[in-house]
Amino acid sequence: TEREKQTEDNNSTECSKPGTMDLKFTSSRKYISISVPSKTQAMSPHIKSVDDVVVLGMNLSKFNKPTQFFICVSGVFMFYLIYGYLQELIFSVEGFKPFGWYLTLVQFGFYSIFGLIELQLIQDKRRRIPGKTYMIIAFLTVGTMGLSNTSLGYLNYPTQVIFKCCKLIPVMIGGVFIQGKRYNIVDVSAALCMSLGLIWFTLADSTVAPNFNLTGVVLISLALCADAVIGNVQEKAMKLHNGSNSEMVLYSYSIGFVYILFGLTCTSGLSPAVTFCSKHPVQTYGYAFLFSLTGYFGISFVLALIKIFGALLAVTVTTGRKAMTIVLSFLFFAKPFTLQYVWSGLLVVLGIFLNVYSKNMDKIKLPSLLGLWKKSVEERKSRTLSQTV
């Protein structure tokens, strides 16, 4: 009838209005209209913060990629150079070398406190990454930092750092098996250069250092393997669950603190360390606080690098920082020196350059050997022609 048609027209007109949601029932038909909110309507702050990368209260998502990279690299270099200096300064205290695991326990405790404070300052306080993943990350973090600190009781500090510079090798292996990545011939050449430089540097250290101990090599190698795996696991977890940096630091280091505390209690290593540190509170706890603070700031920028640019580029940046740390170590702390350190270090730097080049092959055009040969032949022809003329 005409009345029913007029009713249908009125209902369709009401449902077509934007920004409305109608659910109307009549005796003959059902009308359902669902509208999408307009672009001008403000989204929830919680939804906005999902993809944001916030480091020390600074939202890096507001900047473009080059600016993000510059800020992250500057933060990594500034804080980790101070971190490396304080780390060697702590182990230069006479009698402290056997207590590397206790230093790691104190460091994890400070990191947990810093992470809790930072998490309270951000809007989104929910834990996004599953607890099982954090237990694995915490175990790997304990391995890499605990073994690395303990190795300083057996190794020269530059040797420990040069080992950590070659983290690219196990990172590549971990990337293949964990994330299914594939690497080109330039990446493989970079890993080969780093391996040869690492072997040469270790041989030099065993020659000039009277207290060289193979135990330190084993410890730092295990730390290197754990460090390689943790970068890939963190990258995969943060991208899959959109976890924040403060969340990652808080849960991984607090769980790791429990692991180390349990281990030291079972091995009776807690009481001697506490007794020693209570006799030298400023050189141990005071330096450890500054050491942990700069390390926490540094790890925040490293996690931002991992989340934005990936684990491999983050390793490349931290490797360059470690090379600078080696130079500062020879400048500030007296130790034996040989030119073999320089040549092996340059070989590692060559590996770093090859790795950076492989990631920017489309922007950096290096001439090939065939191109250089053709260019030299053309120059000879033009020179001969000019002489003839």
C-alpha positions as CSV (number, residue, x, y, z in Angstrom):
1,T,0.0,0.0,0.0
2,E,1.0,3.7,-0.3
3,R,1.3,4.0,3.5
4,E,3.8,1.1,3.7
5,K,5.9,2.5,0.9
6,Q,6.0,5.9,2.6
7,T,7.1,4.2,5.9
8,E,9.9,2.3,4.1
9,D,11.1,5.6,2.5
10,N,11.2,7.3,5.9
11,N,13.1,4.5,7.5
12,S,15.7,4.2,4.7
13,T,16.2,8.0,4.9
14,E,16.9,7.8,8.7
15,C,19.3,4.9,8.3
16,S,21.3,6.6,5.6
17,K,22.3,9.5,7.9
18,P,26.0,9.4,8.7
19,G,27.1,8.8,12.3
20,T,24.0,6.8,13.3
21,M,23.4,3.2,14.2
22,D,19.8,2.1,14.0
23,L,18.2,-1.3,14.8
24,K,14.5,-1.2,14.0
25,F,12.0,-4.0,13.9
26,T,8.6,-3.9,12.2
27,S,6.1,-6.6,11.7
28,S,7.3,-7.2,8.1
29,R,11.0,-6.2,7.9
30,K,14.2,-5.6,9.9
31,Y,16.4,-2.6,9.3
32,I,20.1,-2.6,10.4
33,S,22.4,0.3,9.8
34,I,26.0,0.4,11.1
35,S,28.1,3.5,10.4
36,V,31.9,3.9,10.8
37,P,33.0,6.9,12.9
38,S,34.1,9.9,10.9
39,K,37.8,10.9,10.6
40,T,37.3,14.0,12.6
41,Q,36.1,11.9,15.6
42,A,39.0,11.5,18.1
43,M,40.3,8.0,18.6
44,S,41.1,6.5,22.0
45,P,44.5,7.5,23.4
46,H,45.0,3.8,24.1
47,I,44.6,2.9,20.4
48,K,46.8,5.7,19.4
49,S,49.7,4.5,21.6
50,V,49.8,1.0,20.1
51,D,52.3,1.8,17.3
52,D,54.1,4.7,19.1
53,V,57.8,4.2,20.1
54,V,58.4,6.2,23.3
55,V,62.0,6.4,24.7
56,L,62.5,8.2,28.0
57,G,59.2,10.1,27.6
58,M,60.0,11.1,24.0
59,N,57.7,9.9,21.3
60,L,59.9,9.0,18.3
61,S,56.9,8.2,16.1
62,K,56.5,12.0,15.5
63,F,59.8,12.2,13.6
64,N,60.8,10.8,10.2
65,K,63.0,7.8,9.8
66,P,66.4,9.6,9.5
67,T,65.7,11.7,12.6
68,Q,64.6,8.6,14.5
69,F,67.8,6.9,13.5
70,F,70.0,9.9,14.5
71,I,68.3,10.1,17.9
72,C,68.6,6.4,18.6
73,V,72.3,6.3,17.5
74,S,73.2,9.4,19.6
75,G,71.6,7.9,22.7
76,V,73.3,4.5,22.2
77,F,76.7,6.1,21.8
78,M,76.4,8.7,24.6
79,F,75.1,6.4,27.3
80,Y,76.9,3.2,26.4
81,L,80.3,4.9,26.3
82,I,79.8,6.0,29.9
83,Y,78.5,2.5,30.6
84,G,81.6,0.9,29.3
85,Y,83.9,3.2,31.3
86,L,82.1,2.6,34.5
87,Q,82.0,-1.2,33.9
88,E,85.8,-1.4,33.6
89,L,86.2,1.0,36.5
90,I,84.2,-1.3,38.8
91,F,86.3,-4.3,37.9
92,S,89.5,-2.3,38.4
93,V,88.6,-2.3,42.2
94,E,91.0,-4.8,43.8
95,G,89.3,-8.0,44.8
96,F,86.0,-7.4,42.9
97,K,86.7,-9.7,39.9
98,P,85.1,-12.9,41.4
99,F,81.8,-11.1,41.9
100,G,80.6,-10.6,38.4
101,W,77.3,-12.4,39.0
102,Y,76.6,-10.2,42.0
103,L,77.1,-7.1,39.9
104,T,74.6,-8.5,37.4
105,L,72.1,-9.1,40.3
106,V,72.5,-5.4,41.4
107,Q,72.2,-4.2,37.8
108,F,69.0,-6.2,37.2
109,G,67.6,-4.9,40.4
110,F,68.2,-1.3,39.3
111,Y,66.8,-2.0,35.9
112,S,63.6,-3.4,37.4
113,I,63.1,-0.3,39.5
114,F,63.8,2.0,36.5
115,G,61.4,0.0,34.3
116,L,58.7,0.2,37.0
117,I,59.0,3.9,37.3
118,E,58.9,4.5,33.6
119,L,55.9,2.2,33.2
120,Q,54.0,4.3,35.7
121,L,54.6,7.4,33.6
122,I,53.1,6.1,30.4
123,Q,49.4,5.8,29.6
124,D,49.3,2.1,28.6
125,K,50.4,0.0,31.5
126,R,49.0,-3.4,30.3
127,R,51.4,-6.3,29.7
128,R,51.1,-7.3,26.0
129,I,53.8,-9.9,25.6
130,P,53.0,-13.4,27.2
131,G,54.6,-14.4,30.4
132,K,56.2,-17.5,28.9
133,T,58.0,-15.3,26.3
134,Y,59.3,-13.1,29.1
135,M,60.7,-16.1,31.0
136,I,62.7,-17.1,27.9
137,I,63.9,-13.5,27.3
138,A,64.8,-13.2,31.0
139,F,66.9,-16.4,30.8
140,L,68.7,-15.2,27.7
141,T,69.3,-11.8,29.3
142,V,70.8,-13.4,32.4
143,G,73.0,-15.5,30.2
144,T,74.3,-12.6,28.0
145,M,74.8,-10.0,30.8
146,G,75.9,-12.4,33.6
147,L,78.4,-14.3,31.5
148,S,79.7,-11.1,30.0
149,N,80.3,-9.5,33.4
150,T,81.9,-12.6,34.7
151,S,84.2,-12.9,31.7
152,L,85.9,-9.6,32.8
153,G,87.4,-11.5,35.7
154,Y,89.4,-13.6,33.1
155,L,89.8,-11.4,30.0
156,N,91.3,-8.1,29.0
157,Y,88.4,-5.6,28.6
158,P,89.2,-4.8,24.9
159,T,89.1,-8.5,24.1
160,Q,85.7,-8.8,25.8
161,V,84.5,-5.9,23.8
162,I,85.9,-7.1,20.5
163,F,84.1,-10.4,21.1
164,K,80.8,-8.5,21.6
165,C,81.5,-6.6,18.4
166,C,81.2,-9.9,16.5
167,K,77.7,-10.5,17.7
168,L,76.6,-10.1,14.1
169,I,77.7,-13.6,13.4
170,P,75.4,-15.5,15.8
171,V,72.7,-12.8,15.1
172,M,72.7,-13.9,11.4
173,I,72.6,-17.5,12.4
174,G,69.8,-16.8,14.8
175,G,67.9,-14.8,12.1
176,V,68.0,-17.8,9.8
177,F,66.7,-20.4,12.3
178,I,64.3,-18.2,14.3
179,Q,62.9,-15.8,11.7
180,G,63.7,-17.6,8.5
181,K,65.8,-14.7,7.1
182,R,68.2,-15.0,4.2
183,Y,71.4,-13.1,3.8
184,N,73.4,-12.1,0.7
185,I,77.1,-12.6,-0.1
186,V,78.0,-9.2,1.3
187,D,76.6,-10.2,4.7
188,V,78.5,-13.5,4.7
189,S,81.7,-11.6,3.8
190,A,81.1,-9.2,6.7
191,A,80.7,-12.1,9.1
192,L,83.9,-13.7,7.7
193,C,85.9,-10.5,8.2
194,M,84.6,-10.2,11.8
195,S,85.5,-13.9,12.5
196,L,89.1,-13.5,11.2
197,G,89.5,-10.2,13.1
198,L,88.2,-11.8,16.3
199,I,90.6,-14.7,16.0
200,W,93.6,-12.4,15.3
201,F,92.6,-10.1,18.3
202,T,92.3,-13.0,20.6
203,L,95.7,-14.3,19.6
204,A,97.3,-10.9,20.2
205,D,95.7,-10.8,23.7
206,S,97.0,-14.2,24.6
207,T,100.5,-13.0,23.6
208,V,100.7,-9.7,25.4
209,A,98.4,-10.4,28.4
210,P,100.1,-12.4,31.2
211,N,96.8,-13.3,32.9
212,F,95.0,-14.5,29.7
213,N,92.6,-17.4,30.6
214,L,90.7,-19.5,28.1
215,T,87.8,-19.7,30.6
216,G,87.1,-16.1,29.8
217,V,86.9,-16.9,26.0
218,V,84.4,-19.7,26.7
219,L,82.2,-17.4,29.0
220,I,82.1,-14.5,26.5
221,S,81.4,-16.9,23.6
222,L,78.4,-18.3,25.5
223,A,77.3,-14.7,26.3
224,L,77.6,-13.9,22.6
225,C,75.3,-16.8,21.6
226,A,72.7,-15.8,24.1
227,D,73.0,-12.1,23.0
228,A,72.4,-13.2,19.4
229,V,69.3,-15.1,20.2
230,I,67.8,-12.5,22.5
231,G,67.9,-9.8,19.7
232,N,65.8,-11.9,17.4
233,V,63.4,-13.0,20.1
234,Q,62.9,-9.4,21.3
235,E,62.3,-8.2,17.7
236,K,59.8,-11.0,17.0
237,A,57.9,-10.5,20.3
238,M,57.7,-6.7,20.1
239,K,56.5,-6.7,16.5
240,L,54.0,-9.5,17.2
241,H,52.5,-8.1,20.4
242,N,53.3,-4.4,20.0
243,G,55.0,-4.4,23.4
244,S,56.6,-1.2,24.7
245,N,60.2,-0.7,25.7
246,S,59.5,-0.1,29.4
247,E,57.4,-3.2,29.5
248,M,60.1,-5.3,27.9
249,V,62.8,-4.0,30.4
250,L,60.6,-4.3,33.5
251,Y,59.4,-7.9,33.0
252,S,62.6,-9.4,31.5
253,Y,65.0,-7.9,34.1
254,S,62.7,-8.5,37.1
255,I,62.3,-12.2,36.2
256,G,66.0,-12.3,35.5
257,F,66.7,-10.8,39.0
258,V,64.8,-13.8,40.5
259,Y,66.8,-16.2,38.4
260,I,70.2,-14.8,39.5
261,L,69.1,-14.5,43.2
262,F,68.1,-18.1,43.2
263,G,71.3,-19.2,41.6
264,L,73.6,-17.2,44.0
265,T,71.7,-18.5,47.0
266,C,72.0,-22.1,45.9
267,T,75.8,-21.7,45.1
268,S,76.5,-19.7,48.3
269,G,77.9,-16.9,46.3
270,L,75.7,-14.2,47.8
271,S,77.2,-13.8,51.2
272,P,80.9,-13.2,50.2
273,A,79.8,-10.6,47.6
274,V,77.6,-8.7,50.0
275,T,80.4,-8.7,52.6
276,F,82.9,-7.3,50.1
277,C,80.6,-4.6,48.7
278,S,79.7,-3.4,52.2
279,K,83.4,-2.6,52.8
280,H,83.6,-0.6,49.5
281,P,80.1,0.9,49.1
282,V,81.0,3.9,46.9
283,Q,83.2,1.9,44.5
284,T,80.6,-0.9,44.2
285,Y,77.1,0.2,44.8
286,G,77.7,3.9,43.9
287,Y,79.4,3.0,40.6
288,A,76.9,0.2,40.0
289,F,74.0,2.7,40.3
290,L,75.5,5.0,37.6
291,F,76.5,2.0,35.6
292,S,72.9,0.6,35.7
293,L,71.4,4.1,35.0
294,T,73.4,4.7,31.9
295,G,72.9,1.1,30.8
296,Y,69.1,1.4,31.3
297,F,69.0,4.6,29.1
298,G,71.2,2.8,26.5
299,I,69.1,-0.3,26.4
300,S,66.0,1.9,25.9
301,F,67.5,3.3,22.7
302,V,68.7,-0.1,21.6
303,L,65.1,-1.6,22.0
304,A,63.8,1.4,20.0
305,L,66.3,0.6,17.2
306,I,65.2,-3.0,17.3
307,K,61.6,-2.1,17.0
308,I,62.0,0.5,14.3
309,F,64.9,-0.8,12.2
310,G,65.4,-4.5,13.2
311,A,67.9,-6.5,15.1
312,L,70.7,-6.6,12.5
313,L,70.9,-2.8,12.2
314,A,70.8,-2.4,15.9
315,V,73.7,-4.8,16.3
316,T,75.6,-2.8,13.7
317,V,75.2,0.4,15.6
318,T,76.1,-1.1,19.0
319,T,79.2,-2.7,17.3
320,G,80.4,0.7,16.2
321,R,79.9,2.0,19.8
322,K,82.0,-0.9,21.1
323,A,84.8,0.0,18.7
324,M,84.9,3.5,20.3
325,T,84.8,1.9,23.7
326,I,88.0,-0.1,22.9
327,V,89.8,3.2,22.0
328,L,88.7,4.9,25.2
329,S,89.7,1.8,27.2
330,F,93.3,2.1,26.0
331,L,93.3,5.8,26.7
332,F,91.9,5.7,30.2
333,F,93.2,2.4,31.6
334,A,96.8,1.2,31.4
335,K,97.2,-2.1,29.6
336,P,99.7,-3.8,27.2
337,F,99.4,-2.8,23.6
338,T,100.5,-4.3,20.2
339,L,99.9,-3.2,16.6
340,Q,98.1,-6.5,16.1
341,Y,95.2,-5.1,18.0
342,V,95.0,-2.3,15.3
343,W,95.0,-4.6,12.3
344,S,92.5,-7.1,13.8
345,G,90.3,-4.2,14.8
346,L,90.4,-2.7,11.3
347,L,89.3,-6.1,9.9
348,V,86.3,-6.1,12.3
349,V,85.5,-2.5,11.1
350,L,85.7,-3.7,7.5
351,G,83.1,-6.4,8.4
352,I,80.9,-3.7,10.0
353,F,81.2,-1.5,6.8
354,L,80.2,-4.5,4.6
355,N,77.2,-5.1,6.8
356,V,76.1,-1.5,6.5
357,Y,76.7,-1.5,2.8
358,S,74.6,-4.6,2.3
359,K,71.6,-2.9,4.0
360,N,72.0,0.2,1.7
361,M,73.1,-1.3,-1.6
362,D,70.4,0.7,-3.4
363,K,71.7,4.0,-2.0
364,I,75.5,3.3,-2.1
365,K,76.8,2.4,-5.5
366,L,80.3,1.0,-5.3
367,P,82.2,0.6,-8.6
368,S,82.8,-3.0,-9.8
369,L,86.2,-4.4,-10.8
370,L,85.0,-4.6,-14.4
371,G,83.8,-1.0,-14.3
372,L,87.2,0.2,-13.0
373,W,89.0,-1.8,-15.7
374,K,86.9,-0.3,-18.5
375,K,87.4,3.2,-17.0
376,S,91.1,2.8,-16.9
377,V,91.2,1.5,-20.6
378,E,89.1,4.5,-21.7
379,E,91.5,6.9,-19.9
380,R,94.5,5.3,-21.6
381,K,92.8,5.6,-25.1
382,S,92.0,9.3,-24.5
383,R,95.5,10.0,-23.2
384,T,97.1,8.3,-26.3
385,L,94.8,10.2,-28.6
386,S,95.6,13.5,-27.0
387,Q,99.4,12.7,-27.3
388,T,98.9,11.9,-31.0
389,V,97.1,15.2,-31.6
